[in-house]
Amino acid sequence: MDPLYQTGVVCVHCKAEFRTSRVRPSFKKAIKTDTDFCLYFREDSENPEFYVVRVCPYCGFASTENFAQSLNDKQRLAFKEKVASTWTMKDFGGKRTLADAMHVYKLALLTAQIIGERPRVLSGILHHIAWLYRYQGDEEGERRFLEYALAEYVRVYETEGAEANGARLMFLIGELHRRLKRYSDAVKWFSRVINDKRIMDAGMIRACRDGWASVREEMAAAKLDVPEEWSQSAGK
């Protein structure tokens, strides 16, 4: 059985119908997961992350399922002026390489910025682009997009209200700080999850404890002093 199947999509910008590929659920078997939820798949299998973005071949509107399902006149005009008016038809509906995935994610980022998508959508796209750089072994590119993703995750925390401020979001903010070697900020966010008695998500509490332990190990390896007060906050 082919791991890919095609599904129909209606472009929210030009209203054209097109086909895009997805990976069948039975083939979505990751062999490893990084602490920031980046998934790895066997080299001889399809990576479902490559197929998250849908690109309209007729106008270039690139989106994920998390994008708004309609555009207002201002958004439609802005996208037409900045992308659609100069777009040359290209079909990304078939099998994708890592390079193809990078291209369509950056198209989705451009689309999201033009139409003013929510920080939650932007953060996800930016984080996925960082993962694509990680797959390539490009540490500079990964770090740059982790920085961008972190800024958007913080915006989500600050602007989307209590419902969006879950333990997973706070863990991710802490984890990206850790990956960027901002250890004090990482511990601050991990501690919020560990010490908030209202948070009942055992998995995220455990992940934050593990994150704090990783901070301590990395600081020790770098011969950096671990503040004494950390043992009273996030370390227990």
N, C-alpha and C positions, 0 to 999 in steps of 0.2 A: 504493500500500500504506500502511495506517495505521502510523505509527511505533511505536504502542503495541500491546502484546499482553498478554493476561491469563494469570496463572498461579495455581494453587491453593495455598493455605497452610492448615496446621492450627495453630490457636492453641495455644501451649504452656501458656497459663493455663486457658482454659475448654474447650479441645479442639474448638471449633467449626471448621468448614471455611469459608473465605471466599476471595474472589478479589482479587488485587491486580495493578496494571498495571506493566509494565516497558517500557523502550525497546528496540526490536529492535537487535541488534548492528550491522547495516548502517547504522543511523542515528546511531550514536555517533561522530560526526566533530567533534572539538573544533577551533575556529578559533584558540584561544590557550590557553596554560597559564602560570599564574603560577609564581614560583619555589618556592612552598610547595604546588604541585600542584593549585591551584584551576583547574578547567577552565571554558572559555567556549564557548558554542555559538551558532549564528545565532539571531537573535530569532524567526525564523519556524519554528524547529525545537524539538523537545522536549529539555529538559535532563535527561539520565539521573539526575543527582544528586537531582532532585525525587522520584524513585521508589524510592530505596534503602530507605526505611522502610516496613514493612508494618504496618498498623493493623487489629486485629480490630474489626469494626463492632459486635460483640455485647458486648464487655467493655472495649474500649479499650486492650488490651495492644499496645504499639507496639515493634517490634523491627527489627533488621537481620539479615542472614544470619550475622553474627558473634556474635550473642547465644547463650547457652547453649541447648541444644535441649530442656532439661527443667528443671522447677522443683521444689524440695523443698517440704514442707508449710509451712514458715515463710515462704518467699518467696511462695507462692501466697496465704497468708492476708494477708500484708502488702499485696500488690497489691489483693486484694479489698477490704480495709478502706479503702485510700487512694484507689483509683480506681474499680474495677469496681462497687462498691456504689452509686455515685452516677452512673455512666456512662449517658448517653442515647444510644441507638443512632445512629451516624453512619458513613456509608460513604465512605472515602477511596480506594476502589478504582479510580476513573476518572481522567480527566485532572486534573492538578494545576497550580495557579498557584504563583508564588513565595510568596504568603501561605500557601497550603495546605502547601507544603514546609516553611516555617518552623514552622507549627503541628505537623506530624507529627514533625519532628525534636525539637521541645521535648517532645512526648509521649514520644518514645523516650528522651530524656534523663531525664525523670521516671521512666519505667519502669526504666531502668538503675540509677538511684540507689536506687529502692525495693528492687529485688531484689539489689543489691550486685554488679553486673556488674564485670568486670575493668577495671583502668585502661586497658588497650589499647582496649577497646570505648568507654569514656567519652571518651577522648582523641579518637577518630575522630568521634564525634557532636559534641563541642564544636567541633572544627575545622571540620566541615561547617557548623555554625550560623554560625561566623565568616564562612565563605564566602558564606552567604546574606545576611548583613548587607553584605558587600562588594558583592554584586550590587545591593543596594538603594542603595549609596552612603552607608551609615550608618557613618561612621568610628568613632563612639563605641561602637556595638554590636559592630562588628568587633573593636575593640581589647579590649573586655571579654571576649569569648569566645576571642580568641587567648591572653589571660592564663590563662583557665581551661584551655584545651587544652594550653598549655605546661606548666602544673603537673602535668597528668595524664601527658604524655609523659615528664616527669622521673620520675614515679612508676613508669612502665613500665620505664625504664632502671634504676631502683634496685631494683625488686621482681621482675621477671619473669625474671631470670637472663641468662646470657651469650647464650643463643640469641636473646633478644629485643633484645639490645644491638647491632643492626646499624648499618651506616654510614648507612642512610637515616634511622633514628631519630635518630642523633646530628646528622645534617645538619638535620633538622626542628627539633630543639631549638635549634640555632644560628640557623636561619633565623627562627624565631619571636622569639628574642631580638633579632635584627637589626630585624625589623619593629616591635618594641616599643621600638626605639632603645636597647637595652641592649648597647652595642657591645662592651664588654670581655667580657661573657659569651658573646656571639655568636662572637667570635674564639676564645675558649677551646674551644668545641665544634667549630668548623670545624677548628681545629688538631689536635684529637684524631683526626679522620678523616685529615687530610693526612699527619700524622706517624706514624701507626700502620702499621708495615710489614706487619702481618698483614692489613690491609684491602686487598683486591684489586679492589674495586668502582670501576672507572675513572670511571663516570658520577657517582658520589657524590663522589669525590675532586675531579673537575672542578667539580661544583656547589659544593663547599666553597671551592675557590679563587675561584670567581666571587662567592660570598657574602662572602669576605674582601675582594675588590676593591670590592664594593658598600659595605661598611662604610667602607673608606678614602675612597671618593668622597663618601659621605654626611657623614662627619666633616669632610672638607675643605670641603664646601659650607656646613656649619654653623660653620666656623672653629674646629674642635676639634683639639687636638694629637693626633697619632697616636704612641703610644709607640714608641720606637726598637726595643724588643725584638720587636715584632710582625713586623718585617721578617726576623727570624731564625726565626720560628716558622711562622705561617700564610701569610705573604706570598709565599714562594718557590714 
